Amino acid sequence: MFVVGRAISLEKNKSMRFYSLYQYKTEVALFSFAFLIRIIAFCIFLNLSAQNQFPFPVNGNDAVGYVRIAYNLIEHGAFSRETVFPYNLDSFRTPGYPIFIASILLLFKSLLAVSIFQISLASFSVVLLYRIVTLYAKRWVGLGAALIFALEPGGIFLSSVLLSEVLFTFLLLLSLYFFLRLNGSVLKSGLALGLATLVRPIGFMLWPVFIVGIFFIYQKAKLKTIFIFSVAFLLFILPWSFRNRIEFGSWQLSDVLVRNFFTYNAPLFIAHQQNISEDAARSFLKSELQQRLGIVIHDMTLANAEEVSDIYMPYIRQHPLSFTKFYFIKALPFFFTDGITDVSAKLGITKEYGSNLSTLILNRQWQGLRRSIFAMEGVNILFLIGVIIWSGISILMVIAVADAYWAGDKFRFHLLFLFIAVICTAVLSGVVVNYRLRYPVSPIMIGLAIIGACRVANVLRGSNLKRSFPFIQ
């Protein structure tokens, strides 16, 4: 009897496991599809790397810096990008991604294993996007958004190289999913956003967006919800903030803001204002830095960040309105720049796209802008395809939010919250925009765009569908 009972019990457990798997068949299918696409791409990248066409999976200076910190953590217990003793502590990078790399290296002794883990996280991100969209819209709408995100070329490439975007995007989507479920998951949402901030400090600036979202989306105990979310969020980042206070005398998480302004935002603005080359403006600031502090920008830390900012801030304070206009125009490509040309250039398929569209817009060189976009050459055609796709996504995203808000849809504040998160990310990304900086919010943009496309299609065909289409009731 015992043997028979045990056999029946095992059979029931198998049936339950099969039912559970079948219950999530869409999620399993999406994960498998995204994972397969990325594994195939990974194998292609690995083969190209073996032919010495491009470095893989450590591609670019950012990747080199992350890997150096990871190895220094393992071998010397030092959070440093330096290659020689005394391994000066670093305040540029936050610890999330280097620790992620170091943990995998300790277990598997291979950087390629990091790529495999990232491919898994990127595939889970596809599932999370599906789950987020289906909180409000029909299942097929979420499925469409997830498939588009799974096939996005920039995301496929980023999944395999050692850069922080994939881990940050996964944690951000996880935070958004818990936040928007409205079933007491705000604690988990705060924890996920805190972890995301340790990966990329831009997450700290999204904290106020979530707070505003609580006021408009949550119906009860708003102050209590804000308190729980904020405590969970700060739980992870405060220890790093204390570390920086002890080591560098600053509570800030990173010196990335000052470093980016010194390297990109300020010299580009000075070049525009004084009609000189970007290299000349950058050389001028570097010379000032050397004369005043006796360092190069690589040696900057939070300890001298204020002195570094004193070098470029006078030029911005002299022309605040001009800088604001310059900044926002330079940020416009966030909404239409593509990832196709960047990836194809890295793979050696095409040359790099040379035109700076935001500079052409800023200088009102409309003919040059038209020629840059529509020139029928290999790299330009790829760029044009990317511009058309992402411009369409951005326009449809705006339509979705505006239409839902003006129509008084019950999910209008949810969509507005997601839209504000996209806009804040665009503004915080700075004046040098590329697909990497957009990637963390690209799934949100795609999800909103699919909803917008449904609204537009509904109007164009004069359908008798309910005004709430494609939202769930």
Helices and strands as residue ranges (DSSP letters): H 2-23, H 25-50, H 61-76, H 96-108, H 111-133, H 139-150, H 153-158, H 165-181, H 186-199, G 201-206, H 207-217, H 222-248, H 256-260, I 261-265, H 266-274, H 278-293, G 297-299, G 302-304, H 305-318, H 320-331, G 332-335, H 340-346, H 357-362, H 366-374, H 378-407, H 412-428, H 435-438, G 439-441, H 442-460
